[in-house]
Amino acid sequence: MFQQGGLGHIVSSWIGSGQSLPISASQLQSVLHSGALQQAAQKAGMDPSQLTNVMSSFLPHLVDKLTPNGQVPDAGTLQKMLSGPAAGKSS
C-alpha cells in the first residue's frame, strides 16, 4: 500500500538502519483503506483523524524496533516479539 501510494521510501527508512523519516497523518490517510481505518478508530474509541495522528508518531518507531538490523522478521518471530513477556499480564 505504501509503495503504491508513493510512500515506500518512508517505510524503507523505518526498516533500514539509518534515520527514520517521519510520516504525517494525512499521508497515512492517503494510503490506508478508509474502511479499515474507520473500523480501527472505532475500536480504539477515537475518530480516524485522531488515530492517524497517533499512528504517525508511533508507527515509525514500532516498525524500526520490529526490524532489527534492517531485516523484516518472519511471521513466527514477529508473533513472538509482539506477544513477549508483557502478553497475558493484566493491568
N, C-alpha and C positions, 0 to 999 in steps of 0.2 A: 504494500500500500504506500509506504513512504517513498520507495523508488518511483512508482508510477506517479506520485504526487510531486515529484521533483525535489524531494527532501532526503533522498538516500544518503547524500554526503553528510547530513547532520547525524543520522543514525550510525553511519560508519565511524564518525568521530567518537561516539559513545562506546563503541566496541573496541576501537583501536586504543593504543597505549598513550596517545598524545592528549592534548586538551580537548575536552568535550564541548562541542558547540551548543549554544542554547537553542531552545525552540519556543515559539510563542503559542499562546492559547489559540490564536486564530489559525496558525499553521497546523496545529493538531486537529482543529475542527475541519480543516480543509481535506485531511486525509483519512479521518476516522469515519466509519459508516455511521450516519446520523441515528439510525435505529438502535444500534448497539450502544452508542454514546448516550442516547436518551435513557435506555434501559439501565446502564451502569450508573448514571446520575441519579435515577430514581431509587435504585438500591442503596446508594450512598446518602440519600436524603438531601440532595442538592440539585440545582439546575445545571444543565450541560455546560454553561459558560463557567460556573464555579468549578466544576470538575476538571475542565481543560486547563483552568488556571493552576489548580493543584498539580495536575499531571505535568504541566510544562516545567514546574520546579522539581518534581520528584522523578520523572521518567529518565532524564539523562543520567542521574546518579544511580538509579536502580540498574539500568542496563550496563553501566560502567562496572558496577560491583558484581553483576552476574556474568560478566565476560572477562575473567581474569586473563592476563597475558594476551588480550585481544582475540581470544578464542571463544566461540559460542559453544556452550556446553550441550551435550546430547540431552535428550528429554529426561532420561533417568537421573542424570546428575543434576539437572535443573530442578527436578521434583524434590530431590534430597536437599538441595540448597534452600528451597522455599519452605520446606517442612522441617527445617533444622530444629535445634533444641527448644525454640520458643513454641513450636507447634504442640498443640494439645494442652498447653497451660491455660488455666482460666484466670481471668483478671477480675 
